[in-house]
Amino acid sequence: MNPTSKLNAFRTIEEARQNQQFITGLIYVNEAERPDLHELLHYVETPLAYLPEEKLRPGREALDKVMAAL
């Protein structure tokens, strides 16, 4: 099975439905050049456990700005 074929993925899902099967695993991979979740959310490279407290706990001004945006 070709995991980059959307048609094959739909066929796999439909065959499983017809046979009353439950499938798990990766059945489709979209190879389009798109940003991943970490890029979209602007995550830092450093693990959170290693970030200093001032990076983890924003000041009052930053929190006020977030709240105003909501």
Beta strands, then each sheet from edge to edge (+ up, - down):
end
